[in-house]
Amino acid sequence: MINLLKTFCLTFLSTIEADSALDWQLGFQDPATPIMEGIINLHHDLMFFICVISIFVSWMLGRTLWHFNQNQNSVPSNLTHGTLIEMIWTITPAVILLIIAVPSFSLLYAMDEIISPAITIKTLGHQWYWSYEYSDYLNHESEAINFDSYMIPEEDLVKGQLRLLEVDNRMIVPINTHIRVIVTAADVLHSWAVPSLGVKCDAIPGRLNQTSLFIKRQGIYYGQCSEICGINHGFMPIVVEAVSLPNYVSWISNKLSE
């Protein structure tokens, strides 16, 4: 009874802290990194320009169709060009693009920047699971921490766990820490993607790609392979669990002692 209650509590707490897509969700998941916050802010800024331009163009089109209809103007206009209006519709879009370019380039450079990582984690994509290696820590046999992460089959799920998203071994990382993730693949193209963290990094055989993480809050973040990699492409999820630094140290210590 006690074990059952403990399992229920752990599952309930994990569900509360889980960052995954909701049913019929259209918007972004809650951001957990500065990069994802920047992506969402850029999206909102662009949507402002898109809405304004769409309304203006729709108004102009409707006004043109109405006033230049044959019933309204039986005599067609002989106007061929207008220097002023052509300058306006050339300069205005150029200015708008320049305004959009400033935050866009800033965000792109921030995504590529790796700031003195405290932890390096190697991620290896397989058909159809992920492997993780914490090469910064060695046990008494000089072996790094490494493990495979497989999806939990539907029949083995505990009540409250997410179908097609839960794994047997999560990638554990500390919060408020600069982390470098090196991504590659062992067989075919994969892609390591976690929406709440603003990460999507291609896993290419024979090539090392890297990305960075700086998670600001504790939680469980779900992702999936985002590159079609074969028959079980939809069955190799990613789960990143962000914990406090003391809990991370305890987890590392337990892994080294295994």
C-alpha positions in Angstrom: 0.0 0.0 0.0 2.8 2.4 0.9 4.7 1.6 -2.3 1.5 2.1 -4.3 1.0 5.5 -2.7 4.6 6.4 -3.3 4.3 5.5 -7.0 1.1 7.5 -7.3 2.7 10.6 -5.7 5.8 10.4 -7.9 3.7 10.0 -11.0 1.4 12.9 -10.0 4.3 15.2 -9.3 6.0 14.2 -12.5 2.8 15.0 -14.4 2.6 18.4 -12.8 6.2 19.3 -13.7 6.0 17.8 -17.2 6.4 20.1 -20.2 4.6 18.4 -23.1 2.1 19.4 -25.7 -1.5 19.6 -24.6 -4.5 18.3 -26.5 -5.4 20.6 -29.4 -2.6 22.9 -28.5 -1.8 25.5 -31.2 0.8 27.8 -29.5 4.2 27.2 -28.1 5.0 25.2 -25.0 6.1 27.1 -21.9 9.8 28.2 -22.4 12.4 26.9 -20.0 15.5 28.5 -21.6 16.5 32.0 -22.6 16.7 30.8 -26.2 13.1 29.6 -26.3 12.0 32.8 -24.6 13.7 34.7 -27.5 12.1 32.5 -30.1 8.6 33.2 -28.6 9.2 36.9 -28.4 10.5 37.1 -31.9 7.4 35.1 -33.1 5.1 37.6 -31.3 7.0 40.6 -32.8 6.8 39.1 -36.3 3.1 38.4 -35.9 2.5 42.1 -35.2 4.0 43.0 -38.6 2.3 40.2 -40.3 -1.2 41.2 -39.0 -0.6 44.9 -39.8 0.6 44.1 -43.4 -2.2 41.5 -44.0 -4.9 44.0 -42.9 -3.4 46.8 -45.0 -3.0 44.6 -48.1 -6.6 43.2 -47.7 -8.0 46.7 -47.4 -6.1 47.9 -50.5 -7.3 44.9 -52.5 -10.9 45.3 -51.4 -10.8 49.1 -52.1 -9.3 48.4 -55.5 -11.9 45.8 -56.4 -14.7 48.1 -55.3 -13.6 51.4 -56.8 -12.2 50.1 -60.0 -15.1 47.8 -60.8 -16.6 48.3 -64.3 -19.9 49.4 -62.8 -18.1 52.0 -60.7 -15.8 53.2 -63.4 -17.0 52.7 -67.0 -14.0 54.7 -68.3 -10.7 52.9 -67.5 -7.8 54.9 -66.1 -4.8 55.7 -68.3 -2.4 55.9 -65.3 0.8 54.0 -66.1 3.1 54.7 -63.1 3.6 56.9 -60.1 7.1 57.7 -58.9 6.0 58.5 -55.3 3.9 55.5 -54.7 6.6 53.2 -56.2 9.2 54.7 -53.8 6.9 54.2 -50.9 6.1 50.5 -51.6 9.8 49.8 -52.1 11.3 51.7 -49.2 8.7 50.7 -46.6 9.1 46.9 -46.9 12.9 47.4 -46.9 12.7 49.3 -43.6 10.4 46.7 -42.1 12.8 43.9 -43.1 15.7 45.8 -41.5 13.6 46.2 -38.3 12.9 42.5 -38.3 16.5 41.6 -39.1 18.0 43.1 -35.9 16.3 40.7 -33.4 16.5 37.8 -35.8 20.3 38.0 -36.2 20.7 38.6 -32.5 18.7 35.4 -31.7 20.6 33.4 -34.4 24.0 34.3 -33.0 22.8 33.6 -29.4 21.7 30.1 -30.5 25.1 29.3 -31.9 27.0 30.7 -28.9 28.6 28.2 -26.5 29.4 29.9 -23.2 32.1 28.0 -21.3 30.1 24.9 -20.6 30.3 23.4 -17.2 29.0 20.0 -18.5 29.3 18.3 -21.8 26.8 15.5 -22.7 27.2 13.4 -25.9 24.0 12.3 -27.5 24.0 9.4 -30.0 21.0 8.6 -32.2 20.3 5.0 -33.1 17.5 3.2 -34.9 15.4 3.7 -32.7 16.7 5.0 -29.4 19.1 7.5 -27.9 22.3 7.0 -26.1 23.8 9.5 -23.6 27.4 9.8 -22.3 28.5 12.1 -19.5 32.2 12.2 -20.4 33.1 14.7 -17.7 32.8 12.1 -15.0 34.8 8.9 -14.7 34.3 6.0 -12.3 37.1 4.0 -10.6 37.5 2.0 -13.8 38.0 5.3 -15.8 34.8 4.7 -17.6 32.4 7.6 -18.4 28.7 7.5 -17.4 26.7 6.2 -20.4 23.3 4.7 -20.9 20.7 4.0 -23.5 17.2 5.6 -23.4 14.4 3.5 -24.9 10.7 4.4 -25.1 8.5 2.7 -22.5 5.9 0.5 -24.3 2.3 1.4 -23.9 1.5 -1.7 -21.9 4.2 -0.9 -19.4 3.1 2.7 -18.7 2.0 3.8 -15.2 -1.1 5.8 -14.8 -0.3 9.4 -15.5 2.6 8.8 -17.8 2.5 10.0 -21.4 2.0 7.6 -24.3 4.9 7.6 -26.8 6.9 10.1 -24.8 8.2 8.3 -21.7 11.6 6.6 -21.6 13.3 4.2 -19.2 16.4 6.4 -18.7 16.0 10.2 -18.7 18.8 12.6 -19.5 19.4 14.4 -16.1 20.8 17.9 -16.1 21.1 20.7 -13.5 19.3 24.0 -13.7 21.0 27.4 -14.1 24.1 25.7 -15.6 25.7 26.1 -19.1 25.5 22.7 -20.8 26.9 21.7 -24.1 25.2 18.9 -26.0 27.2 17.1 -28.7 24.9 15.3 -31.1 25.6 12.7 -33.7 24.2 9.4 -35.1 25.3 5.9 -35.5 23.3 4.8 -38.5 21.0 7.3 -40.3 19.9 10.9 -39.9 18.2 11.7 -36.7 17.3 15.0 -35.0 17.5 15.8 -31.2 14.6 18.2 -30.5 13.0 19.4 -27.3 10.4 22.2 -27.9 10.3 23.7 -24.4 14.1 24.1 -24.5 14.2 25.6 -28.0 16.5 22.9 -29.2 16.6 21.1 -32.5 20.0 19.7 -33.5 20.5 17.3 -36.4 22.2 14.0 -35.7 24.4 13.1 -38.7 26.5 10.0 -39.0 30.2 10.9 -39.0 29.6 14.5 -38.0 29.5 16.2 -34.6 26.9 19.0 -34.1 26.7 20.9 -30.9 24.1 23.0 -29.1 23.8 24.6 -25.7 21.3 24.5 -22.9 20.7 26.8 -19.9 17.6 25.6 -18.2 16.0 28.1 -15.8 13.5 25.9 -13.9 13.1 22.4 -12.8 10.9 20.1 -14.7 10.5 17.3 -17.2 10.8 18.2 -20.8 9.7 16.0 -23.6 10.8 15.9 -27.2 11.0 13.5 -30.1 13.2 12.7 -33.1 12.4 15.3 -35.7 14.1 13.7 -38.7 12.3 10.8 -40.5 14.7 7.9 -39.7 12.8 4.7 -40.5 9.9 2.6 -39.5 10.1 3.4 -35.8 10.8 7.1 -36.2 7.8 8.0 -34.0 9.0 5.7 -31.2 12.2 7.3 -30.1 11.2 10.1 -27.7 13.6 12.4 -25.7 13.1 13.2 -22.0 15.2 15.8 -20.3 14.8 16.1 -16.5 16.1 19.3 -15.0 16.9 19.1 -11.3 18.6 21.2 -8.7 22.4 21.1 -8.5 22.5 19.0 -5.2 20.1 16.4 -6.7 22.2 16.3 -9.9 25.4 15.7 -7.8 23.6 12.9 -6.0 22.5 11.3 -9.3 26.0 11.5 -10.7 27.4 9.9 -7.5 24.9 7.0 -7.7 25.7 6.5 -11.4 29.5 6.4 -10.7 29.0 3.9 -7.9 27.0 1.5 -10.0 
